[in-house]
Amino acid sequence: MPEVIPILRVEDVRRAAEWYARLGFTLDNEHTFGPDMPVYAFLSSGNSQLHLSEHAGDARPGTLLYLWVTEIDAISREFGVSVREQPWGREVHIEDPDGNRLRLGERQS
């Protein structure tokens, strides 16, 4: 079965990785082809993976991701956003420092 790993375009991998750490992602590794070259980073949180790329052609800025999470109230407090009640669960909408949009949902029991 395929494993899907989203790639997000960012201007500064390290700054973005620190921001994603607030969601529980850990910077596992990074790669660059040489000094002063763009950085490509590998992040993970449990079984989920996320890649961040400074390479201009890898992804479009402003991408939208949907993530199922637990502890939506804690995420709401961390990012200072309101929880929205939806028919499929509770959600928060946030944006990373590079304009990528995330909708995080907690499934209803």
FENKAMO-V775200 format. One record per residue. N is the residue number from 0. RES is the residue in one letter. SS is DSSP state (@ for helix, = for strand, . for the rest). Layout:
n=N res=RES ss=SS
n=N res=RES ss=SS
This chain:
n=0 res=M ss=.
n=1 res=P ss=.
n=2 res=E ss=.
n=3 res=V ss=.
n=4 res=I ss=.
n=5 res=P ss==
n=6 res=I ss==
n=7 res=L ss==
n=8 res=R ss==
n=9 res=V ss=.
n=10 res=E ss=.
n=11 res=D ss=.
n=12 res=V ss=@
n=13 res=R ss=@
n=14 res=R ss=@
n=15 res=A ss=@
n=16 res=A ss=@
n=17 res=E ss=@
n=18 res=W ss=@
n=19 res=Y ss=@
n=20 res=A ss=@
n=21 res=R ss=.
n=22 res=L ss=.
n=23 res=G ss=.
n=24 res=F ss=.
n=25 res=T ss==
n=26 res=L ss==
n=27 res=D ss==
n=28 res=N ss==
n=29 res=E ss==
n=30 res=H ss==
n=31 res=T ss=.
n=32 res=F ss=.
n=33 res=G ss=.
n=34 res=P ss=.
n=35 res=D ss=.
n=36 res=M ss=.
n=37 res=P ss=.
n=38 res=V ss=.
n=39 res=Y ss==
n=40 res=A ss==
n=41 res=F ss==
n=42 res=L ss==
n=43 res=S ss==
n=44 res=S ss==
n=45 res=G ss=.
n=46 res=N ss=.
n=47 res=S ss==
n=48 res=Q ss==
n=49 res=L ss==
n=50 res=H ss==
n=51 res=L ss==
n=52 res=S ss==
n=53 res=E ss=.
n=54 res=H ss=.
n=55 res=A ss=.
n=56 res=G ss=.
n=57 res=D ss=.
n=58 res=A ss=.
n=59 res=R ss=.
n=60 res=P ss=.
n=61 res=G ss=.
n=62 res=T ss=.
n=63 res=L ss==
n=64 res=L ss==
n=65 res=Y ss==
n=66 res=L ss==
n=67 res=W ss==
n=68 res=V ss=.
n=69 res=T ss=.
n=70 res=E ss=.
n=71 res=I ss=@
n=72 res=D ss=@
n=73 res=A ss=@
n=74 res=I ss=@
n=75 res=S ss=@
n=76 res=R ss=@
n=77 res=E ss=@
n=78 res=F ss=@
n=79 res=G ss=.
n=80 res=V ss=.
n=81 res=S ss=.
n=82 res=V ss=.
n=83 res=R ss==
n=84 res=E ss==
n=85 res=Q ss==
n=86 res=P ss=.
n=87 res=W ss=.
n=88 res=G ss==
n=89 res=R ss==
n=90 res=E ss==
n=91 res=V ss==
n=92 res=H ss==
n=93 res=I ss==
n=94 res=E ss==
n=95 res=D ss=.
n=96 res=P ss=.
n=97 res=D ss=.
n=98 res=G ss=.
n=99 res=N ss=.
n=100 res=R ss==
n=101 res=L ss==
n=102 res=R ss==
n=103 res=L ss==
n=104 res=G ss==
n=105 res=E ss==
n=106 res=R ss==
n=107 res=Q ss=.
n=108 res=S ss=.
